Amino acid sequence: MVGHPSVHPAFGSPEVVELIDSLNPTIMRRLVAVLMLTPLEIATEKLSGQNYPTLHVVAQTKERLRRELELEAGDDSITRTVKKRLSRLFEEKFAVREQHIVATMLWPPFRRLEQFRATISAAQQEQAVDPRP
């Protein structure tokens, strides 16, 4: 492995890193630009507001990232692998919590939760509407 003293858990194994090292540079540029940078750049921009609230966009941003990482019929095996691993990593590390749901419901344009059905469980939706134990 060239230049990879340790393997990030998102890649899963040294074999995946070796595969990435052996990729055609054109394919790598496409993967980085389309799969990683564009959706992550948008998410980072939306969530890093210093002069405006962002709590209400957390669930929406996670849902958008989830859709961006959905497998498509034309995806090659490398793209599919990267999308699967990133999806798993986002599920583990990017939690939508109760305060995000409440902030979304209170923000006038996002009061309806239908757009987040895949991100927010039915129990979370119910608890946000009626937080009694």
Secondary structure, DSSP 8 states (H G I E B T S, - for coil): --S-SS--GGG-SHHHHHHHHTS-HHHHHHIIIIIIIHHHHHHHHHH--SSS--GGGHHHHHHHHHHHTS--TT--HHHHHHHHHHHHHHHHH----HHHHHHHHHSGGG---GGGTTTS-HHHHHHHH----
